[in-house]
Amino acid sequence: MPYLFTSESVSEGHPDKVCDRISDTILDLFLAHETEARVACETLATTNRIILAGEVRVNNNLMPLITEKIEPAVRSAVKDIGYMQEKFHYDRFEFHNYLHEQSVDISQGVDSGKDKDEGAGDQGLMFGFACRETPTLMPAAIHYSHLILKKLAEIRKQNPDSILGPDSKSQVTLRYNDQGEVMDVDTIVLSTQHKKGVNTQEIRKIVTPLIADLLPEGWMVTKEKLLINPTGKFEIGGPDGDAGLTGRKIIVDTYGGAAPHGGGAFSGKDPTKVDRSAAYAARYLAKNIVAADIAKKCTIQLAYAIGVSQPVSIYVDTHQTSKFDNKLIENAVREVMDLSPRGIRTQLELNNPIYACTSAYGHFGRLFEEMGKNTFTWENTNLVDQLKLLI
């Protein structure tokens, strides 16, 4: 039976995404000084105030040096997002830093797991997903929701006099046929912050051609199905309009609801935390399985116990799109990748300060070239040949 499916994205200026960006900026700051740093940084943002809390562990000699760089790094991140508002300005907000030393109970479990290798930093379950709906092997609804907001941010930043503000949300509803294939777009919702006195028609003139250019040919919706700022006005935005917290947009960060989510957030967590690193590994494996034409759609679940290095379970579901038995694929997954926290970090090169760029527009389905190399290593498809040999 044909059906509709919807996903949403939020911009880097959304209050929760401001917090994700700050938390990942702090993580990058620590990793830039010590690749084995442990960081779990949470951020709260509200009207002209930002508060950091959480746990860190780094060489004691480095801590004073890093601490003095934290506030300038936070203000720089907020400036880059574009907040220079009366009630939320990068240079004027009150700043409080309550980061403290990591619990020894946690660190001992990570440093020496029960199986004499680095253990997982916590128990939990993580999912990875890939499908053939887009060239990036991501679900189409979240893919296009991200693209719209990313492009909107680019044009805003290119024009110092832009009428657009940093805070925005997009939502794309797709129409599927009874075989589960995407047919076209049914509805698009876009709410974007704007300067005082700007009306919806002015915004519509900017965003309509932008959206039409991003969608596949024939997918652009009618004016009635393109809902721009449905409330009529969106002048107060960002942390001045609503409080923000790290980790509240986990569905936006992953697959837009098209795949399961284990529940753990990513931003502000160093890669010994399997909430982050194992979710990246699961996406990496699922994407390579689909890229290798082993399946058209693939979901992978990994589960861990604190202090134990190897996953307690690996689950593969190809949604009846593969001629191969799922158990055979599970065995191949174990062969092509060491799924211990250290194995994941090593293979995906996760001990580097690469995380601020992941904090908005999704952690998956993206490329970020730096020095000629893709920072989003978990999006590489370099396991395809190995998987084909094993299956």
N, C-alpha and C positions, 0 to 999 in steps of 0.2 A: 504494500500500500504506500503511495506517495506520502511524504511528510516534510515538515519544516524543522530546521535546527538552527539555533542561535548561539553565538559566542560574543563576548565583549572584550574590549581592551581599555586600558586607561593610560593616560600620558605620563611622561616623566614629571609633570607638574602636579599630578594628583597627590593629595596629602600623604597617602600610604606609599606612593612611589618616591616622593621626596625622602621619606624615611628609609626606604630600601636603598636608594642611591647613597645616602649618608652612611648607612651601615656597611655597604660594600666599599665605599671610599675608605672607611676606617680599616676594613680588612686588608685592602690593598696597601695601605700605609704600613701596616705591621709586616705583611709579607715582603714588601720592598726592602725591609731592614733584616728580616730573618725568615727564610723560607719555611722553617718548621714552627713558626709562631702559631699559637692557638688563640682563636678569636671567636667569641659569640657576642656580637654587638647588636643591641636593640636601641631603636630611636623612637622618640615621641616628638611630634611637631604640633604646635598649636599657635594661636595668635602671637606673633613675634617672640616665640620661645622654642628652643630645641633642647631636648634632654637626652643624653646618652646613658645607657646602663648595660651591664653585662659582665662577662668574664674574659680575661686575656691571660696569656702566659708567653713570656718572651725573656730573653737573656736580661738579667737585672741591670747590666751596664747600658742596655739600649733603652730601657723604659723612660728615663728622663728625657732623652733625645726625641723619642716618639711622642711623648705626652705633649711637649711644647709645639708639635706640629699638628695636633689633632684639631684644635679650633680653627686655625687658618684653612685646613683642608675641608672642614665642614662648610665654612663660609664660601669657599671657592666652588664647591659643588652646588650650593644653592644659587650662587651667581650664574653658573653655567646653565642651570635650569631656566633662569630668567626672572627670579623674584626680586623686584625692586619696588614693591608696593608699600603704601603708607603703614599698613599693619602687618606686613611680613617682608622685610627687607634684609638682603644678605649681609649688610654691614651693620644692622642695628638690632637684630634679634638677641634676646638674652640666651646665653649658652651655659649649660650645666653638664659636667662630665662625671658620671658615677661608675665608670668602668673599674673593675677590681680584679684581683688575682683569681685564676681558675681554681675550682675545687680540687683538692688532692684526690678525693674519691673518684672523680671523673678521670683525672689525668693518669692515675695508676692503671685504670682499666684500659686506657688507650695505649699507654706506653708499653705494656707487657700483657698481651692478651693471654687467655688460658691456654692457647695453643702455641705459645712462645713467639708469636708474631704480634705486630701492632693490632690491637683490637678496635672494634667499632666504637665510636664515641657515644653511642646510645643504641637502644633497641629501636626497631621500627621497620616499616615497609615502604618501598618506593616503586613507582611505576615508570616505564618507558613506553613510548608509542610511536608508530610511524604508519603512514598510509600513502596511497598514490593520488590523493586529491590535488596536490600542488607539486611544483618542481622541487620544493624543499622537503617533500614527503611529510608535510604537516597537514592537519585538518584545515579545510578551506576557510571556514568561518572565522577562526582565530587568526589565520594567516592574513586575511584581508583587513580584519579589524586592526591588527598591528600596523600594517602598511599605511593605512589612512592616517593614523595618529603620528607615525614617524615622519611622514611627508608633511603633515601639518606643522610639526615642530621645526622642520627644516626651513619652511618658508617664513615662519614667524621669526626665527633667529637671523635670517638673511636680511630682514627689513626692520631697522631700529624703530620705525614708526608704525609697525604693524598694529592693526586693531585687535589682533588675537592675543589672548593671555595664555599662560603656561598650563592651566588646568583644563583637561578635556577628557571625554569618554566617547568611545565608538561602540556600535553594536551592529552586527551583520547577521541577517536571517537568510539562510539558503533554502532552496527548494530541491528536494531529492525525489528521484523516481522510485518505483517499487523494487528496483534492483539495488537500491542504496547508492546510486550515482548522483552526483551534483548536476542539476539542470541549469540553474541560474540563481540570481539574487531576488528574494522577495521584498525585503525591507532593509533599509539602512537608517540607523539613528546616530546622530552626531550632536553632542552637547559640548560647546567650547566656551571657555571664559573669554570675555571681550572688554574693551574699554567702554567707559561710560558714554551713553548717548548713541551707541551703535545699534542699529536695528537688525533683525534677522535676515532681511533681504540683502544687506551688505555682506553678511557672512556667507549667505547662500551663493552669491556671485563668486566668492573666492573658492569655496569648497566643492562646488558642483563639478567644475572641470577637473579639479584635482582627483576626485573620486573616480570619475569616468575614465581618466587616464590610467588608473591603477588596476581597474577591473578587466577581466578578459573581454574580448569583443562580444557585444550583444548582452552583456550582463548588467549594464547600467539601468537603474530603476527610474520610474517616472517621478515627477515632482511630488506627487501625492505620497509616494513610498519613500521619499527621502526626507526624513524628519530632522530638522535642524533646530536645536534649542527649543524643544517642545514647550517649555515653561514660558518662553518669550524673552527672558533676560537671564544672563549669567555673568554678572559683573564681579561679585564677591566670590573668589575661588581660592584654591590652595589651602594651606593650614589656617588662614584667616577665616575661611568659610566652614571648615570641618577639621577636626583633629586627625592626625595621621599616626600610624604605627607600622613598624617593620613587620613584614610577613603576612599581611592581611589580604593579599591579592594572589594567592597560590594558584587559583584556576586560570587567571590571566597569565601567570608566569609559565604555565605548562601547555595544556591542550584545549583550553576553552570549554571544558566539560565533555569533550568528545572521547575522553579516555579517563580511567580511574585516577585518583590521586591518593597517595599514602597519608597525606595530612601534614607533613613537615614542610616548613618554609625554607627558602634558600638563602636569602640575602643576610649578610653579616656573619655567616658561618664559614669557618675555614674548612678545607676539604677533608680533614679527619672526621668531620661530621657527615655520616652517611646520608642524612636527610638531603644533602646537596650532592656529594660526589657519587653516591650510588644511583641517584635519579639521573645524573648525567650519563653514567655508565649504562643504565637501562635504556635510555634514549639512543645512545651510541649503538648498542647491540640491535635494538629494534630497527633502527634506520638502516643498518648494514644488511639485515635480513631482507628487508623490502628492496633495497638497492640491488641485492644479489638475485632478485626475482625468485626467491624462495617462497615468498608470500606477498600478497597485495596489501595486506594489513597485518600488523603485529603488535601485540601487547606483551610486555615483559614485567613481571613482578620479582623484586628481590626483597628478602627480609633478613634482618640482622639481630644479634643479641649483643648487648654492651660487653666489651672486653673480649669478644670472640671475633677472630679475623675473617673467617669465611662465612658467606651467607648461610643462614639456617634453611633457606629454601629458595629455589629458582622455579619460576612458573612462566610458561610460554603459551600464548593463545594466538593462533593465526586466523581465527574467526572464519574457519572453513574456506580460506582463500589459498591454501597450500596443498599440494599433493603429497607432502611429506608429513610424517607423524610428528606431533609436537614434542614427544619425548626425544626423538632423534635430534630435533633442533635444540632442545635443552642441553643435551650432551655436547653438542657442538659449541654452544655458548660457553660452557665450562672450559672447553679446550682453547678457545681463541683469546680468552681474557682472564687474568688473575683478578678475581672480584673481591679480594681483601682490600681494606681501605688504602694500604700502601700500594698495592698493585694497581688500583684505579688511579691514584694520584700520579704514579709513575707513567703509566701508559698514556694518560690524557694530559700530562704535564700541568697538573692543577696547583702546584706549589708556587705559582707565579702571581704577581699582582695584576690579574686580568678581569676582576669582577665588577668594577663600577659600570662597565659597558653592558653588563648583563641585566642591570637592575630595572630597565624599562623596555617595553616592546618584546618581551618574551625571552626565555632562556634557550629556546629551541627554534630550529628552522632559520638560523641566522649565520651570517659570515661577518667577521670583523678582521680585516687585514691589517697586520701590524708588522713592519719590517719584512714584508713579503710572505707572511705566515698567518694562517687562520687561527685567531685567538680562541674561537669556539671549537676546540679540538674534538669535542664529542659529536660534532656535526660532520666530521670526516667520514668517508666511506672506504677506508683502507683495509677493512676486514673482509671485503667481498670475495676476493680470491680464496682466502683461507676457508671461509664458510662454504663455498662451492665445492671445495675439495673434500670437506668433511660430511657433506649432506648429499 
